[in-house]
Amino acid sequence: MYMSKNRDLPPMKFKLGDKVRFTFNGNELVGIVEIADFGGSIKNDYHSYDIFAEGCLYKHIPEEVCRIACF
């Protein structure tokens, strides 16, 4: 079983159901957090999210490209 290199990560910034803005392929989108992956996928050492936006589920979006949508 593969374990992430660093499990001493800070708490996640977003939770299920949060409305967030994120950048994907240079485009800014707004969506809802459907899945929150602590530590991301097994190959990464950062939090990531699966976000539903514009009729599509965007998978493994890094926390660093997300921010809260305030509207």
C-alpha positions in Angstrom: 0.0 0.0 0.0 1.3 3.4 -1.0 1.3 6.1 1.7 1.7 9.8 1.1 5.0 11.3 2.0 3.5 14.0 4.2 0.4 13.5 6.3 1.3 16.5 8.5 -0.9 18.7 6.3 -2.9 21.7 7.6 -6.7 21.4 7.9 -8.6 21.6 4.6 -9.9 25.1 3.7 -13.2 23.9 2.2 -15.9 21.3 3.1 -18.6 19.5 1.2 -21.2 21.8 -0.2 -19.0 24.9 -0.2 -19.4 27.2 -3.2 -15.9 27.8 -4.6 -14.2 29.6 -7.5 -11.4 27.7 -9.1 -9.1 27.9 -12.2 -9.1 25.1 -14.7 -7.2 25.3 -17.9 -6.9 29.0 -17.6 -10.6 29.5 -17.0 -12.3 30.6 -13.8 -15.3 28.5 -12.8 -17.7 28.5 -9.9 -18.9 25.2 -8.4 -19.9 23.2 -5.4 -17.4 20.9 -3.5 -18.7 17.3 -3.9 -15.7 15.4 -2.6 -12.9 16.6 -0.4 -9.6 14.5 -0.6 -7.4 15.1 2.4 -3.9 14.8 1.0 -5.2 14.6 -2.5 -4.6 11.5 -4.5 -2.0 9.0 -3.3 0.6 10.5 -5.6 0.3 14.1 -4.2 0.9 15.8 -1.0 -1.7 18.5 -1.1 -5.5 18.6 -0.5 -7.7 18.4 -3.6 -11.4 18.5 -4.3 -13.9 17.2 -6.8 -16.1 20.2 -7.8 -19.4 20.1 -9.7 -19.5 23.2 -12.1 -21.3 23.9 -15.4 -22.8 20.4 -15.5 -19.5 18.6 -15.1 -17.6 17.1 -12.2 -14.0 18.4 -12.2 -11.8 15.9 -10.4 -8.6 16.4 -8.2 -8.7 20.2 -8.3 -5.7 21.3 -6.0 -6.7 23.5 -3.0 -4.2 26.2 -4.1 -6.4 27.1 -7.1 -9.6 27.3 -5.1 -11.1 30.2 -3.1 -14.5 30.8 -1.6 -17.2 32.2 -3.9 -18.9 35.0 -2.0 -22.2 35.4 -3.9 
